[in-house]
Amino acid sequence: MNLGLTKTRELMKANEAIFVIRFGNRRYAHKLLLDKWLLAQIKQH
């Protein structure tokens, strides 16, 4: 997707309830949920 760290963190913070999994202070994107969210974003535009 060619995103920098800052933009990635912004997206993860804004969509934390949708595809982000937290382990302690770390945040991980759940791949299947992220793909589903990206497809939904594409269909909206």
N, C-alpha and C positions, 0 to 999 in steps of 0.2 A: 504494500500500500504506500510505501515511501513516506512514512510519517516520522517526524522527529520525536524525541523524548517528551518535549513540552506538550506538543499536540496530543500525543498518546495519553499522557497523564490527564489532560483536560477532558478528553473523550471518556476515559475510564471514570473520572470523578463525576462527570455529568450523567453517566449511565450506570452508576454503581449497582443499582437494583436489577439491572437487566442481564448483564453478562460478566460481572466482576465477582471474583471469589477472593476473599481475604484470608490470609494465614498470618496472624500476628500483624506486623507492619507492612507486609508485602501484599501486593495486589496482583492477581493473575486473571487473564481473560479466558473464560471458558470458550474453547474453539467453536463448538457447535452452536452455542448461543450467540457468539459474536458473528458467525457466518449468517445466522438467521436474521439478526438485527441489521447487518449490512444489506442483505437482500431486501428487507423491508424499507430501508432508507432509499435504495435505488428505485424501488417501485413507487415511492412517494414523489420522486422528482421525475 
